[in-house]
Amino acid sequence: MRKPRDYDSELQALNDKAKQLKDRKLRQFGELVIATGADALPAEQLAGALLSAIDTKDAAAKEGWRKRGAAFFQAAPRSARGATTDDPGAAPGAGSTPPAASEDRA
């Protein structure tokens, strides 16, 4: 005979997993803002830049942003390693480029 399923505990487990995923996503967004140096921008300016990016219909601009973002994520671990190996210029260089781009597009 088959064991009956405990739907309540399965639903609770799924809800817990969804909460963990949302918390991780929020934490990663915060880490991204800090890693790019965008935490130095006023909240209103950062929000305006993000809203402008959403409203942009120019596919070429969006593709350029995507490529720049991909390059940032590929370079980020090297920058972090460079900062820990007594290379003080590695981390600030990686963090100073993206905010300038955000200011240009805002």
N, C-alpha and C positions, 0 to 999 in steps of 0.2 A: 504494500500500500504506500502511496506517495505521501510525503510529509507536506502538510499545508503551509502555504507561504505566509509570511508575516508582512503584509503590505505596509503596515504602519511603520515598522522598523526600516523597511526598504525605502519608503518615502522620506523618512527622517534622514537616512544616510545620504540620499540624493540631495536633500535640502542643505545638509552640512557641506557636501562637496561643492554645491553651487555657491555657498557663502565663502568657502575657501578660495574658489576661483575668482570671485569678485574682489575679495580682499587682496589677492595676489596681483590682479590687474591694476587695482588702484595703487598699490605699492610700486609696481613697475612704472606706472605713469609718473609718479613722484620721482623715482630714480632717474627717469629719462629727462625730466625737467631739470634736475640738478646736474646731471651729466652733461647736458648741452649748455649749461650756464644760464638757462632761461629763468632760473630762480632769482636772478638779479634784476629782471624786468618787473615793472609794476604789474599787478594782477590784471588791471584793466587793459594794458598794452598787450600782454600775453593773450588774453581772451580775444581782443580785437584781431590779433594776428591769426589765431586759430579760426575765428569766424570768417575772416577774409579768405583763408585757405579753403574753407568749406564752400563759400559762395563762388569761388573761381571756377569758371567753365572752361578755361584754357587747358586743353589736354597736354600741350607741350610743357606748360609750367608745372602741371601736376607730375608729369613724367620726370622732369628735372628735379623736383622735390623728392620723388621716390628714389632716384639714383643717388642723390646726396644723402638721403637717410640710410640707404643701404651701405654706402661708403662709410658713414659714421659708425654703423653697427659693426662693420667688418674691422674698422680701425680701433674701436673702443677697447677691446682686450689688450691690444698692443700698447695703447696709451696707459692703461692701468698698470701693466707690467713695467713700462718704462718709468712710471712714477715711483714704483717700489724699488727699482734698481738704481736709485740715486740719479735719475734723469729728470731734474725739476722742470725742464721745458716741455716734456711730453704731455702731461695732463692739461696744463693751461692752454696749450696750443689746440688740443682737441675740443676743449670746452669753449674757446673764444670764437670759433668760426660760426657755429650755428646761430647764436643770438644776433650776430650782424646780419645774417640772412633774414631772420625774423623781422628785424627792424626795417630792412629794405622793403619787405613785402607788406608791412603793416600800413 
